[in-house]
Each structure stands twice: as C-alpha cells, then as structure tokens.
C-alpha cells in the first residue's frame, strides 16, 4: 500500500512512518517542517517539503504518485498559542484539512486515518476518557480537531 502521511516529520508521524515502512508499505511524507524535523523522517520514505494547506501543492503531490490511503497528522498543535492566534489553527487544521479531503476526492483516494486529540473532550469528567465522553473543547486547538472529525463524517456520508 502507498500511504501519503501528512506531518510525518513530527514525532508521532515519524514513528508511524517507521512502522508503515517496517510493515512493507511505501510512504510519502508531506511536511512543511514548521514544527517537524527533516532528520526525523525515516530512511526509505519519500519526503516532500510543502504546506498541505495549499491546494496546488496537494494536487502536484497526488499527480506524482498513486496513493491508496492518507494518514493525516499535520496540524497546528501548540495548545497555548491556539488561544492567542486561533485564526492560524482554523486555517491549518480546518481549511487545510478540507483542502486535503478535496484533493483526495479529485484523485480518487477514499481512505483516511486522522490523528485527532483528547483536546476534543475538554475537561475530562472521567479517567480514562472513553470515546463516548462528551465533547466540549476548551480551546481552538481542540475545537478545530473536533470540527475536522465532523467534516470527515459529512464527507464520508456524501462522498463515500
């Protein structure tokens, strides 16, 4: 399977990339290196330094390879900044995510794994937090992750 992994130069993305490669998959990592590090991308993965928020960049990446699936881990993630610069979080985590979904539709890729966050739940009422826990984010980071979960649900219903 050929997987496009956004945010693959971050810690979690690089570990997932390594696991995919070990399992025999082909991986293309797309990362703007704003928070990630080129050295973190495992050897054997193709690396594209680019911003997934730009539709033309995504289309170029999808034209270069045929992907079977996308693992979406790219995001603005520093929670403390999400309260002082929420626009940045909505732009990257929501608009960028929609750009990714639209590129997937244009290029016939219908499988996605999304790395969300426990921040969608807000202040936990119980521990451990179960997936049935009420979702009540307390910052724009958690809200953007929740919004993208909901957007994916609607895209799934509408486009398969």
BELRASUL-V139466 format. One line per field, one symbol per residue. phi: phi as a letter, one per 20 degrees, with the letter a starting at -180 (. if undefined). psi: psi as a letter, one per 40 degrees, with the letter a starting at -180 (. if undefined). burial: # if it has 16 or more other ideal C-beta (glycine too) atoms within 10 Angstrom, else .. A space follows every 10 residues. Layout:
# BELRASUL-V139466
phi=???
psi=???
burial=???
This chain:
# BELRASUL-V139466
phi=.ddedemfee ffgfffggff ffeneecded bemfdecgff fffoefdcea effegfffff ffffbedeac ddcfafcfgf ffeebfgfff fffdffffgf gfffffdmdd dbddeebfff emffebcffe feggebfdbf ffffffgfgf fffffffecm
psi=hhhhhifeei dddddddddd ddeeihhhhh iefdeahdee hihehhhhhi heehdddddd ddddihidih hhehihehdd eeddgddddd dddcdddddd ddddddefhe hihhhaieed eahhdihihi eeiihgieid dddddddddd dddddddde.
burial=..######## ..##.###.# #...###### ##...#...# ##..#.##.# ###.#.##.. ##....#.## #######... .#...#..## .###.##### #.##..#.#. .#.##.#.## ##........ ..#.#.#.## ########.. .#..#.....
